[in-house]
Amino acid sequence: MVPDRILSVNASIDTIGDILLKIIPTLEEYQHYSGVDFDSELRLLIHQSLAGGIIGVKGAKIKELRET
């Protein structure tokens, strides 16, 4: 059995943003109350037609995100 679980959300961009804003504090609360320090990972599955817009030319947008 793998520790990962899939959370699938089909909604508008605004609603997905709202959901993420609610999930993140839940992870922080769990970490605080469990006394376990852990890194979180978020994986996004996107349509291939959107990937270029997110990655940018030669990965420019990804590089910018990593630097901020």
Order of alpha helices (4+ residues) and beta strands (2+ residues): alpha-alpha-alpha
